[in-house]
Amino acid sequence: MELPQDPMMLFSAINMKLRDIYSSLDELCQKEDIDKEALISKLAAAGFEYSPEHNKFW
């Protein structure tokens, strides 16, 4: 998956996939071949944190 470089677009794209397709961040990263730690770091730098309970970044 080609991830958007803009943090807000990345936030939106990832949350849409988590909402519509994947039941967890682990599943999304595995199926889409995404480096989970890099994704978390990039979104954390923009002020977002992943909530496993809600299966979304906020």
Secondary structure, DSSP 4 states (H G I P E B T S, - for coil): ----SSHHHHHHHHHHHHHHT-SSHHHHHHHHT--HHHHHHHHHHTT--EETTTTEE-
